[in-house]
Amino acid sequence: MKFCWTTIMVNNLEESLKFYQHIVGLKLNTRFEAGPGVEIAFLGDGETQVELVDNKNNNQVNLGPDISLGFEVESLDQLMAFLKTENIEIHSGPFQPNPQVKFLFVTDPNGLKIQFVERM
């Protein structure tokens, strides 16, 4: 068995695409209409992708507060400087629970927590 993707229901596909492409750095793989009022986009260049679903027929997105997606970065300090220039607030952190790792959280345009982690 292989993990393929994580699906995120979004309020605004354009806002979410901008965040996941520009802030997270994921590449758009495909984008298509999936029926009346439904548009889907897949992002990511690895084995596992992020699927964004914008369903205009459902006007409420419900995301659990205990769910997050994690992305590895080369430098958390460089990322924090970049987030500041993009007016992206840090939700929590940075934390360094041990000498090998440090991380922080931001939220995407839908309120989903995104974790950025640097392995030292």
N, C-alpha and C positions, 0 to 999 in steps of 0.2 A: 504494500500500500504506500502511496505517495501523497503528501499534503499538497494540494494544488493552489488554493487561493483562500483569502478571507474576504467576505462580502460586507460592505458597509453601505447601509441605506443613507442617502444624503438629501439635504434640503435643497441644495443648489449645485448642480453638477459643475458649472463653470468655476464657482468659488472653490469647490473641492479639488478639481483638476489643477487649478493654480497652486493650491497648497501642496498637494502631493507631488506635483512636478517641480515647482520652484523651491519649496522649503525642504521637502523630504528628498528630492532628487530622483524620483522614479520616472521612468520613460513610459510614455503612452504607447501601448501595444495595439489596441483596437478600441473602437468606439462605434456603437450601432444602436438603432432603434429596435426595441424588443416588444413591440405592440403599441397600441394607442396610449400615449402619455408616459411611456417608459423608455428611458435611455440608459445604456450600460457602457461603462468604460473599464478596460483592464489595463493596469499599470504594473511595471516591474520587468526587469531583464533577466531575472534568475528563474529558478525552478518554481518558486512560490510567488504568486502575484496578489495584488490588491484589486478587488472588483468594486467599483462604485456604481450604485444603482440609484437613479433619480426617477421616482415613480410619482408623477403629477396627480395620480388618482388617490394617493395616500399622502395627506398633508402633514403627517406627524411622524417624526423619526424618534425612536426610543432607543437610547444607548445606555447600557449599564455603567454605573460609576466605577465598577471594579474591573473593567476590561480595558486593556491597552495594547497597542501594537508597538513593537520594539525595533529600532533600526540602529545599526552600528555606524559610528562616525570615526574618522581618524583623530579629530581633536575636538573635545568638548569646548575648550576655550575659543577656538575659531568659530564653532557653531554658535556659541553665545553672542559673539560679536556680530555674526550674520543675523541672528534672530533680532537683535537690537535694531539693526538697520532696516529690517522688514516690519518693525513694530509688532513682533510676535512676543507676547508675554510668556514668561516661564511660569508654568502652573505650580511646579514644586521642584526643589533641588537647587543646585546640584548636590548629590549625595555621593559619598565614597565609602561603601560598607566594608571594603578591604583594599589593600594596596594594588590589586590587579584590575579594579573596575571603578568607574565613576559614571553617573548618569543624571539626567534631568527629564522632566515631563513638560510638554506643551499640550494644548488642545487643538484639534483640527476645527474647521468651520462648523462642524456639527456637534462639537463638545466631546468627541472621542479623545481619550488621552493617548498621546504619542510619546514614546520613550526614546530618547537618544542616548546611546551607551558608548563609552570609549573603553576599550580594553587596553591596559597598560602593559 
